C-alpha cells in the first residue's frame, strides 16, 4: 500500500510541476513575441531568420570570389601583355 500512495504523491507533484512549467513557457513565449515585435515589427520564425543569415554569408562569399576572379583575370591579362 505504501508504494501506491507514494506513486500517487509523485504523480500529483509531477502534474503540478508540469502546470508550472507550462505557465513559465507561456510567459517566456509572450516575452519572446513582444521582443520580436519590438525589434522586427512582427513575429519572425527563427528558422527563416537563420536561413537569411546563412544566405547573406553565402552571398558575401560569392562576391569575394567574383572579386578575386576579376583580380586574377586582370593580373593574367597584364602578364600576357608583358610576354
Buried (B, 14 or more C-beta within 10 A) or exposed (E): EEEEEEEEEEEEEEEEEEEEEEEEEEEEEEEEEEEBEEEEEEEBEEEEEEEEEEEEEEEEEEEEEEEEEEEEEEEEEEEEEEE
